[in-house]
Amino acid sequence: MNITGGSLLFFADPFDVDVFANDTTTINIFGPSFNFPFGPISPLSGVLTGTLSDGNAVSGNFGRDSGAQIILIERVPEPGTLMLSWIGLMVFGWLRGLCGRCDP
């Protein structure tokens, strides 16, 4: 699951878990600032605060199973960047195919 923005509903009760990743689920949360460093969150539970990519603030309890991951990512790649990467890989594969046919 990818969370990049929107309005998330969090419960006021500190004993309620607002976001939970179970089994082998991966939840990617995109934004510029959180109270944990970017990358996988190590604790199995806690409070997550920060700002999502669209500017909405988040603050709530999280939990996860030991096989699940909640990953904080600084930004969402722009579609143009993904397209350029894909074109570059295609050109690289085409050139590699041409060189494979050349006589040494």
N, C-alpha and C positions, 0 to 999 in steps of 0.2 A: 504494500500500500504506500502511495506517495501523498504526503500532505504538503501543499505549497501555499495554501492560503485559505481564507474563509473564516467563518466565525465558529469556533469550537465551544460547545457547552460543557462547562466544568461544574462539578458539584461543590457545594460549600463545605460539606462534611469532610474533614481531613482523613477519615477512615475509608471513604469511597475511592475506588480506583477509577480514574477517568479514561485513561488510555492503557490498554493491556494487550500485549503480544503473547499469544500462546503457541505451544508446540514449536514449529520451526518457522513461524511468521517473521517477516521483516517489514518494519515500518520505517520509511524514510521521511524525515521531517526537514523541510527546506526553509532556511531563513538566515539572516545576517548575524543574529545574536541570541545566545542561549546561556543558561547558567551552567552548562556542561561544555567541555571542549568538543569541537567537531569530530565526527567519527562515531563509532559504537559507544553507547552508554554502558558503562561497566556494572553499576548497581542493578539489582533485580527490582528495586522499587525506589521511589523518591518523588520529589516535586520538580517539574520542569517548568521553567519560565523563559520567556524570550519573545522574539518577533518573527512571524512567518514572512516568506518572500513577498507577499502582497501588502505587508505593513501591519497586519492585524496582530495584536498582542495575544500571547497564550500564557496561561498559568494554571497548572493542575497536577494531580497525582498521576504517576505512571507505574506500571508493573510489567514484568515479563517473565516467562519461563526461562530456564537456563539455556534451552536450545533456540530461543527466539532472540531477535535483535531489534533494537530501536536505534536508528542511525541518524545523527544530526549532520546535515549537509549545508554548506554555506550558500550555494545558489543553484538554480536550475539552469542547465545548459540551454542556450537559445537555439531555436530550431535551425537557424542558419549555420551555427557552429556544428551541429550534428550532421547537416547536409554536406558541408565542406569536408568533414571527416570521412563520410561515406564515399564521396567522390574521390578523395585522396587514396583511399584503400582500393577502389576500383582501378584507378590509373596505375597504382603500384602493382596490382595483380596483372594488369594488361602488359606493363613493361617487363615484368618478370617472365611472363609467357613468351614475349618476343625474344628476350635474351636466352631463354631455354632452347630456342630453335636455331640460334646462331652457331656457326662452326667455330671452334676455338682456334 
